[in-house]
Amino acid sequence: AISPRNGESATRRKPPPVKRRETPPSSDPESSAQSSENEAEDEDEEENDDLAKIMNKLPKGVDPQSAKQILNDIVVRGDEVHWDDIAGLEGAKKALKEAVVYPFLRPDLFSGLREPARGMLLFGPPGTGKTMLARAVATESKSTFFSVSASSLTSKWHGESEKLVRALFGLAKALAPSIIFVDEIDSLLSARSSGSEHEASRRSKTEFLVQWSDLQRAAAGREQTSREKKEGDPSRVLVLAATNMPWDIDEAARRRFVRRQYIPLPEHHVREQQIRRLLSHQHHELGDEDIQVLVHVTEGFSGSDITALAKDAAMGPLRNLGEALLHTPMDQIRAIIFQDFEASLYSIRPSVSPDGLKKYEDWAKEFGERG
Ligand code: ADP
């Protein structure tokens, strides 16, 4: 199956129901207790009903098997990310709210000149929060979130990937409002995937661009057709794509992303915010000065490098224990101290070199918006 990435293995992904039904809290505790008894059975039945309904809504030409695959592997449920979970990136958050979240919540306000863009590209060094942002957008806009890694789309699915792309867009319309998040979009839209040995990826690229154009055309501010009413609203489907290698995307595809948002490495105050947040609720003895030193030495670290550093340092108190770890009571485990971070800094290094960073900055200057 297409493997969703980064921690999504922990996400519960089960077959439908795919719905954002909000059950109003029952004011009567007894009735709610009773209802929970029958819930499992009801849920099974509802799931089948839902599946049938969704399948019925799918546009012609969508392979039902592929659609089921997408529902199982690509639709992400649970494990919500909220804006506040993401340190910094205020500019990017603002752009995403304006471009996606508000239009999804108030479609009536965002038509005509205010018609939102159908796609946004998030680019920048790895581990800077692009995936987190996409997930927060889905949470905050109450949308169905389809998360797909483009490299697995092209590599694992070979002949099937075209069908899958069609099913992806078909389902996104049927379950609108939807966010289609394509990670590593460079591998799908790169200039290089045109050689004959990449026939399969060339075909999925073409299919992707065709489907996406259809969305853009359909959303261009005209009345919905009766087919669209049946098959879902294409104006409430948005493609969010992320890449660590924006320069690999071919020019024509790049131009399709009207919005290109740079997601840079965290600045001083953002690193501080993140470090403080990671340490909160932890038994530690780092003072303000220690934290300032850490903020200083982690210049050039990405958000995920900082998380890795803090996780490694948090292991410090346990490492010193050796075998005694197995029977030492919790309250006798020493606090995390500055020296634990110092030790971890030997092994956890920034993933982006200064040269690498310059490449992003240059590309951002030429093609991007800053966030
Ligand atoms: P990307 O998609 O840019 O490669 P992710 O969004 O997958 O990066 O981030 C990877 C991990 O790094 C996250 O799960 C989180 O633990 C941490 N991280 C990265 N950026 C941030 C941020 N801005 N705020 C908080 N945590 C972050």
Boltz pocket constraint, residues with backbone or C-beta under 6 A from the ligand:
constraints:
  - pocket:
      binder: B
      contacts: [[A, 6], [A, 7], [A, 85], [A, 86], [A, 87], [A, 88], [A, 89], [A, 125], [A, 126], [A, 127], [A, 128], [A, 129], [A, 130], [A, 131], [A, 132], [A, 133], [A, 242], [A, 274], [A, 302], [A, 303], [A, 304], [A, 305], [A, 307]]
      max_distance: 6.0
